[in-house]
Amino acid sequence: MIASSARESLNELDYHTGLSRLQEAVISSHFMEAIARDWNLDLYGPESLLRRSLTIDDTAIDGLLVPTLVGAARRFGHERGMAAVERARLHHPLYGLKSAHAVGEAEVIAEVMFDRQFSRKAAATCSRILVRDRIASQLERERMVRMAIPALPFKIKSPLKSRGDLPDLAEVSFLLSLFEIALAVETAAEQVAPDGGSLAAKFIVVSDGARFASLANVSTATIARYHDALEAWIARLGLGRHILVEDYRELLLARLPQDLFAEKHRIARTARQLYTDVLGPAFDPDAMERSLALSRALEPDPEQANATGRFGSLLRSLVYTIDYRTLEALALPPTAKRHLYRELTARLFEPFEDDGGRSGFIAGREGLRREMLAEVWQATVEYMAEIKSDRDLDQDPVLVCLPGAVRWTIHAKAGQFAIATPSVSGRIVQPWAGAAVFRPAEKGAIRLCSYPVLGLEGAGAVPVFTSSSRDDPEPQPLFYIDREIAVEGIEGFIADLGRRLTRRRLK
């Protein structure tokens, strides 16, 4: 049982984290709309893409780039681990301790997780005492601190976000951020271990792409390639001791009790039918703003802090997430399809005047727009049902499968740590929703971030291909370099990176 005061605290957390999720969803969806509607931005054409690019071969990746990235992450992880010890002693009253001298392993490990460089606004979503107690319970069973985060589903196939479906250095940077947290945990614990003994820390990434594959129109083969490439990068970076990737569905099939598994599917099935029945009549492709307003009024499971509606916020985000079957069916060259995608998604809520098919498409742009809207509306229903099947279970299925693990997330939620991600001009773009880019940071430093490819190429960023990918029919850059960073050859850039790369998320 949760005591009434504790329940009130959790309700307060739910309110504030709901507001945070609302703000993130609205900012994210409106951000992509703003980029798509900015006609001063444009993607490079095939010739321009290669003409502006640099090439890096495997020798330079393994001999120069990987050591630079891993070395910077290792130094940063050690630094934050050492800083956590002093911070835990300073914060000892928040752990219910009377003296800084009473601080031990569990407290310094918890303090790593509350580090602003690692988690966003953790004090608003997590209790230091509860986190400390969970860690202490883990350490009683074994000398291992396990953390879990659902993430790295698949590379979103929107041509405005990325140019391919494989992980690039954006995902590499995310993996390194998990490594830094795990290394900081080990470093902090070593400073206060009573017998000088060591412990291990490991992040379990629960890759949840397969559960959303159908609604996003992503093939299982594409997800498998993405997972294989992630595993290859973990090995290439030497992070296998600290990071494990598990498939969400396989994890639940293997470890979730049958009664919870059945209940999860029942919730999803019921929610799917409910949302279809209640919100289906609200859908009108000729008046989408009215449809979204009506969906807010009709939502069977509204988010109280979400003035725009849970359904509407998610739909606006999914506009730039799903790979439309409507466009897939068109026999168009990739460049033409990218331009059409951009034109249609940028004004998906605004009817086109009927062009009688003069655009060259059988149904004209208006017909395509209406079909795409029907796709994204249904995808939103499916997504809501799937998420509700987790949220409405009595227990978090991930923690049921990974008992004792400290729960991390990409969005602020009560009782979970929201992982800190480097931003670009105040915008946080998850690695799988953009392309990797090295950008100028404060005091002459360089930071590795992720950003929609339309924004990068529209601003003149330099694409960098591997020697093996450059000649692909549709090449995918390994990363971009912001045009404000002077580049004289790839080896010169990496040498400069070795001096200027920062792994700090915040100033």
N, C-alpha and C positions, 0 to 999 in steps of 0.2 A: 504493500500500500504506500502511496505517496502522501505524506503529511500535507495538510491544507496549505501551509505557508510555502512548502516546496512546490505544490501544484500551482499556486499563484505565481511563483517565480517562473515556472516553466511556461505558463500561459503568457506571461509578460515577454518571455523570450520568443515564443511563437509569434506574438504580435510584431515584435521588432524585426525578427528574421523574415517574416512574411513581407513586411514593408521593404526590407533589403532586397528580397527576391523580386518584388515588383519593380523596384528602381532599376535593378540589373536588367530585367527582361525588357522594360520599356526603353532604357538607354540602348541596349543591344539592338533591338528591332528598329528603333528610329535611326540609330547610327547607320545600319546597313541601308535603310531607305534613303538616307541623306547621301551616302556614297553613290548608290545606284542612280540617284537623280541628279548628281553633279556631272553635267555633260562636259565639264572641263577635264574630267578624268577619263582616261581610255586605256584599254589593254593594248599591249604591244601586238603588232601583227607578226606573222611567222618570221619574216626577214628581219624586222626590227628587233625581235626578241633575241635572235642569235647575234646580230650585229652589236648590240649593246652589252653582250654577256662576256663573262670570263669563264675559264675552265679550270677545274682542280682535279688532279688524278689521285688514284688510291694511295700512292706513295706519300703525297702531301697530306692527305686526310689522316692516314695512320701515323705518319712520322711527325707531323706538325700540328694539324688542327685538333685531333683528338687529345694529344697531350696538353695542349693549351687549354682546352675546355675542361678537361678532368682536373688538371692542376689548379685552375682557378676555383673550381667547385670544392676541391679538397681543402684548400686554404680557407675558403669561406666557411665551410662546415666546421673546421677546427676552431676558427675565430668565434663563431656563434655559440659553440659548445662551451668555450671558456667563459664567454660573457654571461651565459645562462647561470653559471654557478654564483657569481656575485649578485645577479638579479634575484635569484631564489632566496639568497640570504637577506637581501633588502626587503623582499616581499614575504618574509617568514610569517607575519601575522595573518596573511591571506590563506595560509595553509593551516591555520589554527595552532601555530607553534609559538612558544613564549620567547624563544631565543634563536638567533641566527645560527648558533652552534648546533641546534637540533636538526638543521637541514641535512637531508640525506639523499640517497640516489633517486628515490621516487620524486622528491620535490624538484631537483635540478633537471630531471628528465621532463617533468611537466612544464617547467619554465622554458625549456627549448620549444615546446609546442605553442606556448603563448608569445613567442618572439614575433614582433611585428614584421620582421623580414621573412618569416615563414607562414604566418597565418594572419587573416584579416579580421580585425575587431573580435578577437577570440574572447575577450573578457565579457562581451555581450551575449555570447552563445554558450560558453562553457564555464563550469565552476572549477577553480583550482583544486579544491578539496576533493571533488568527485573524480577529477582526472588523476590526481595523485593516488587516490585509493585504487583506481583501476590499474594503474601502473604497478603499485605495490603488490596487488593481487597477482599480476602476471609474474613478477619477480619471485614471488613465493613458490610458484610452480616450476619456473625455469629461468635461466639467465638470458632471457630473450624478450625484447620489446617489439611487439608486432603492431603495425599500423595498417589500415586498409582505406583505400579510396577508389570509388567507381570513377573511371576516367579512360581516356584513350580508346574511344569506341571505333572510329574509322575517320579517315580524312573526308570532311564534308565535300561533296562533289560540285557544289556551286562554283561555276567558273569565275564568279566575282571574288571568291574566297581563296581558291588555290588552283594550281594547274595540273594536279595529278592526284592519285589516290594512295600514295605511299607516304610514310612519315618522312619529314625533313628535319632540319635542325631545330624547328620549333618543338617537336616531340622529344628530340635529344635534350633540349634545355629543360623540358618538364621532367624527364628522367633524372637529370642531374640535380634538379631541385629536390626530388625525393631522396636522392643520395646524400645531399647536404644535410637534410633533416636527420636522417639515420646516423650519419657520421657525427653530427652535433650531439645526438643522444649518447652515443658511445663515448665521445670526448668528455661530456659533462659528467657522466657516471664515473669515469676513471678518476676524476678529481676528488671524489668523496667516498669511493668504495672503501669500506672499513678494512679490508685485507688486501687492497691493491688489486683485487680480481677484476676481470673485465666481463662485459656482457656484450651481446650482439643486438643489433636493431635491424628490422627488415620492414620494407613497405610492400604490401600486396596490392597490386593494381587490379581491380576487378573491371576488366574490359567489357563494357555493356553494349557494344555495337550490335551483336546478334539479336538482341531483344527489340531493337529499333530498325533492323535492316529492311523489313518488308515495307513499313510505312514510309521510309526514306528512299525506297527503291534502290537499295544497295545490295549487290549479290553476295552470297556466302563466299564465293571465290575471292571477291575483292576484300572482304573482311579477313579471310585467311591469309592473303598476301600481306595485308597490313600487319597482322599479328606476327607473321614470320619475320617481317622486316624489323618490328620492334625487338623481337628476340635477338636478331642479328646485331642490332645496335647495342643492346644490353651487354652482349658478349664483347663487342668491339670496344666498348667503353670500360669493360672490366667491372661491371656493377652487379654481377650475378649474385654476390653474397648479400647484397642489400636490397635488391628489387626482384620481385616475382610477379609475372603477369598471369592472371587467371581469367578464364572466360566466365562471364556472369551466369549463363545458363548451365554450363557444365558444373560450376561450383554448386549451384542450387540443386541440380539433379543428384549430385553426389552426397550433399551434406544437409540439405534442408529436410526436416522430418516430413513424412508423407502428408500428415494432416495439415501442416502449414502450406505445403506445396499445393494441395487441393484447394485450400481456402484462398490462396493467392489467385489461382485461376478462376475461382468462383467470383471473386471481387472484380477481376478484370472483365469477365464475361458480362456480369451484371452492369458494370459501369459503362461498357461499350454500348449495350442496348439502351441504357438510360440516356446517355448523351445523344445517341442517334435519335431516339424518340422525342426528346425535349428540345434539342437544338437543331435538328434537321429542318423543321418548318421555318426556322429563322433565316436559313440560307437563301439569299437572293443576290445573284451575281450582278444584277443591275443596280443594286443599292447596298453596297458592302458596308459602308459606314453605319447605315441603319441596321444591317444584319448584326454587326458587332455590338452596337448599342443594345439590341434586343437580346443578344447572347448574354450580356452582362446581367440583364434583368431575369433571364430564364435559367441561368446556371444552377444546376442542382447541388453543386458543391463549391460555392463561391469562396474566394479568399477575402476575408473581411478587410484586410489592409490594402487590397488591390482595387483601386478606383477604376482601372481600365478593364478589369475582369481577368480571371485566370486564363480562360479560354482564348480571349482576344489577344492577350499578350503573347501567349504561346503561338497562336496562329501567325502573328506578324513575324515571329522569329523563324518559324518553319518555312515561310515563303522563300527564304534564302538558304534552306537546309536540304529540302528533298530534291531528288533528281527526277524531274517530271517525266512521267511516262508519255505524256502528251508530246513533249519535244523529242523524246527518244525515238518516237515513231516516224519523225520527219527525216527524209533522206537529204540531209544538209551537211556540207563540209563543217568541220569543227569550228572554224573561225566564224562562219555565218551563224552557227547555232549559238555560240557565245554571245554574239551581238543581239540575236533575237531574244535570248534568255534575259539579257540586261534590259532590253527595251520593254519586255512584257512584265518582268518582276518589278521594275521601277514604277509602273503604273497599273499594278494588278487590280487595284480597287477602283479604277476609273474606266468606264466603258469606252471602247474605241467606236468611232463612227463606222458603220458597216462599209467596208471598201469593196464589197462584191467579189472578193477573191482576187482583186487586182494586185495584191501584195505578192502573189505567186504561191500562196498557201491555199489549200483546198477550201478551208473554212474561213480564211482571212484571220487577221490578228485578233479580232473580237471573239471569234469562235475558239481560238487557242486560249485566250485569256479566261474564258468561261470554264473550259475544261480544266485548266490549271487551278482555278479557284476551287472547283469541285474536288480535285485531288488534295489540295492543302487543307481544305475543311475536313475531309475524311481522315487525313493523316493526323490532324489535331485531335480528333475524337479518339483515334487509336492510341496516340501518345498519352492523352489524359487517362485513359483506361489502364494503360500499362503502369504509369506512375502511381495511380491510385491503388493498384494492387500491392505495391510496396508500402505506401503511406498508411493504408488502412489496416494492415496486419498489426496484431498486438505487439509484435517484435520486429525489429529491423532484420530482414532476412540476411543481409550481409553479415551482421554481427552474430546471428544465430549460427551461420556457417563458419565464422571465424571468431569464436568466443574469446573474450579477453582483449581483442584488438582495440586500439584507439581509433575511432572513426573520423576520417577526414572526408572532405567534400569539395566541390568546386564552387558551391553556393553556400551562403550563410544559412545554417539550420541549427535549431536548438540542440545542444549536446554534441555538436560536431565542429571540427576545425575547418574553416574555409581557407584553402591553400592560397597563399599570396602569389600572384602572377604579375610579371613586369607589364607595365602599361605603356601605351604609345599615346602621347597627348591626352592623358587621362582616360583612355579607352582600354579596357581589359579584353583581349581577344584570346580565347583558349587556343592551344596549339593546333588542335584538329579543325579549327574554324578559320584558319588563316595560313599564311606562309611565313617562314622564318626570315627575320631581317636583323642585321646589325645596325644599330642606330647610335648617334651621338648621345652621351649622357652628361651629367654634371661634371664639372672640373676636368673636361677633356677626356673622360672615360668613354668606353663603348659598351653598350648593353645589347644582349640578344633577346629579341621580343618576337611576337607574332602579330600579323596584321593582314587584313584582306588584300588579296593580290591586286585588285583594281586600284586600291589606294596606293599601293607600292609602285606599280607601273605608271599610274597616272601622275605620280610625283617624280618619276625619272630614276627609280632605284635600279641598281645594277644586278641582273640575275647571274648566279654562279651555278654552272652545271658540272656534274662529274663527267669525266672523259667518256665513261660508258653510256651515259644517258643523253649526251648532247645530240647524237644523231637519231634519237628515237623520233617516230612520226609526230608525237605530241610530247616533247621533252618537259620534264618537271625539274625546276631548279632545286638544288640542295639548300640554298639560302639566297637572300638578296643583301645588297649593301646599300645603305642610304646614300643618296647622291652627295650629301654634305660631308661624307667621309672621303678624303682624298685616297685614291687607290692607284698604285703603280705596280701592277702585276699581283698575282694571287699570293706568292710567297712573301712579297713585301707587306701585303695586307695582314697575313697571319703573324708575321714578325711584329708588326705594329699592334696587333690584337694581344699578343703576349704581354705587352707593356701596359695596355689600356683597358683590357676587359674587366668589367665589374660584374659580380654576381649579386649585388645588392638589389632588392626589389624596390626599396624606397630610398629617398635621399638621406 
